[in-house]
Each structure stands twice: as C-alpha cells, then as structure tokens.
C-alpha cells in the first residue's frame, strides 16, 4: 500500500479527504490514481486530462522523484512508498 | 428572475440582486479564487451552471440546484477517445516548411459558453472547438460529431486522416495552445433543432437538423486582414452573435472587422459599422427580445489597442437595424476609463441592461441604456454577465 499525500489545494474540491490517512493499492502511478478515483470520484480528471496525461501544471512524486512518464504514468511505486500529488510551481 | 444578474469573474461567481429602487448589490456566491468563464441559469430546471477554468486542475462544469447557495461538480465534459484535430502552428513560430497543420489528439482546454434548448437540452462551447450537448439535463455530455467532423476542419478524423488541413484557426482566448473556440451558441426559440454557433476563428455555422449537419453562414462578412476577404470558410472572426427571440430572422454579430446585421436568418450579413462614431470594433452585442432592429454594443478602440474610444466609455444603441447609432454615455466614466468588455459581458432583459469590464466595473441601466449606474467598481476582471 502506498501512502498518498495531497496538496492542500485539492482539499478545496475534495473536502472529505482532508485530515485522512490515504492508503492506496497499486504498483504504478497510474494504478495509484485509479485507486484515488475510487476513493474520491472525479479526482482523476483534476490531475490528468482525458488522454490520461498528467496535467501540465501538476506534479506527482514517488518518494522524492518526480514521475518520468507523464503520459502513461507507468513509473513504479514500491510497496509502502510515499506518493505526493502537488501543483507545479509555475511562477508568480 | 429579471431582477437578478449572474456574473462570472476571474476570481469567482457573483449574484447581483435588487434590494430597492435603483439599489443593486453584488454578492460572492461561490468558486472563490477560481476563474469563471460563464454562468447561466437553465430556464427549464432553474439549475445554475458555471464554466470554470481551474488553471492547474483543468476546466470543470459546476452546478447549483439551490439557486447559488451551494455548488457541486457536474458531469464533466471530455473529448472522446479518438477525437483529433488539425492544429495550425502558432503564427509566430513558423519557419520555412513549418506552416502545415499537425494532427493532434484533442483535450479540453476551456469551457467557454453554455446555452439551453428544449427541456433537458444543454449545449456547451469549448476550446479547442468542440461543441458538446446534453439531452438529459446535464447528466452526460457528448461531442457533436457533425461539427467536429466538418469538412472545413479536415473531415472525419475519427475514421482517418481526412483532407489533411483545416480552415479553423486559433484564438488567444485559448490561453496557451493556439486552438479555435466556440463562444456563441444561438438556439432558435421556435425550433430547437435550428442552432447557430460562432467560432473564433472560423465563422458562423448553422444546423437545421439538431446538429447532424452544418453549413457555413458567412456570406457578407468581410475579413480586412485576409488576402481573400470574403472567403466562405477561412478565418472569419465573429466575436459574438445573437438572435432576436421574437424575430428570429434578425441576427447581430460583433465581428473583429466590424458590426454585422442580418435580417434574413444569417443567409447574408450586412456591415453596419459607423467608424466615425466609434462603432466598429468590440466584443459583445445584445439584441432586443421583440424588435430585431434594436441592438446594443460596447465599442472599443480598434483591434490594435482594445481600449475604450479616447478613454471614455459608452454604449451604442441602434433602433433601425444599424442605419443610425446613438451614443449612450450618461452615468458612464468619460475620462481615464480603460474598460474592456468581453463578449459574454453584456446582457439585456426588458428595460434592464448590464455589462461588466475587465477592470472589475459592473454597470447597469434600467431604462434601455439611456442612463447607467455603477453597481461595483472593484470586482475581479469580469468574464460574463447574464440575466438570470
């Protein structure tokens, strides 16, 4: 099980997730996001577009590493990994 | 709901209500901090719909079934698997041999306008140029394939490579990728299957069979910036079109290249600009509900400047199909005003008119534009003003 941590921004749209310990089954980032969709319907379209690509200004880290495959999100997620879903800093 | 105005802004949705004679007050009603491109009320269900642009998190539809007290994410609009489009390269980034359009998968960039047909029918115009429709009151939306697959756009790209090109070009409103956008959806109140849309930049399209087939409606439009100014297909830039509900053969168009009027159901357009009066460039247009010869504009100074004309703000009104124009200035700032009014930010119902500007000013008239009051001066940049 991976531990998923979210930027505070996403609690604005998914208030039920705030303060929760989120644990999701999945061996790739794509599977983790599918798990998030089950926990919070609609979540996936906030972080990915309809082609499945990570949105331009969204970052996902596995541990401290940013995902390398922003299209297929095939990056491996080890058991007990920490997965962070953040907004990319775009300046300003 | 004639005494309420829905306002979409760069930082949230506002409801403006009347509390007494001449007293109007805006109140933040939701989406604080979020860009709201368009807010409108479904006249059949009473549901309020908002087209949001979250930036980081994409474009989202939001709705309220309790008159704006609370909002929830609606069914989301997404381009279906296999939806592709020919995309011209940005004009400033082309070198020799780089000007050909490229075939790209389509993803939703912006929800730009919402329109309501018969009960349960909701149309949404988007960037990159997809028209979506719901037949179940907004529970689900489907891409209109007839327009998406139109010959002017390369043909059926679900089935193959089409004709290899597109006559649709981009709009800066795409805020990134130089893609076309549908900003106007006009539904004939006497026939829900009769719909016109306007695209920046491609022009006006019409269906009479509920969206199965579409034809261009650009005859009479003139593109000052084109080597072929009257080309039926290519590059027309309507900024907004509206239809008179009581005289549906009367349509108005504020175009990049002037003001156009049609009294034959958009079969032909006639340029009715009056440049010497400052009536030529702008974005929004409103038409009277009963008399198709009466229209209102908020003119701007040329496509190069996009400011008020000489720093003074006015509304232009015609009552004779554009033959003459009256400048309506009472109550509006006449110096040091640089208000730009976007295409969805002027609306009319009965004697009431309202418009909002990118400098956060909201103006209102209760006498058909003869005089105006400022309802607010410090709102976020205003994207949309709709009666509702």
Boltz contact constraints between the chains, C-beta under 6 A:
constraints:
  - contact:
      token1: [A, 42]
      token2: [B, 73]
      max_distance: 6.0
  - contact:
      token1: [A, 45]
      token2: [B, 76]
      max_distance: 6.0
  - contact:
      token1: [A, 46]
      token2: [B, 57]
      max_distance: 6.0
  - contact:
      token1: [A, 49]
      token2: [B, 107]
      max_distance: 6.0
  - contact:
      token1: [A, 50]
      token2: [B, 78]
      max_distance: 6.0
  - contact:
      token1: [A, 50]
      token2: [B, 79]
      max_distance: 6.0
  - contact:
      token1: [A, 50]
      token2: [B, 107]
      max_distance: 6.0
  - contact:
      token1: [A, 51]
      token2: [B, 105]
      max_distance: 6.0
  - contact:
      token1: [A, 51]
      token2: [B, 107]
      max_distance: 6.0
  - contact:
      token1: [A, 55]
      token2: [B, 58]
      max_distance: 6.0
  - contact:
      token1: [A, 57]
      token2: [B, 56]
      max_distance: 6.0
  - contact:
      token1: [A, 87]
      token2: [B, 56]
      max_distance: 6.0
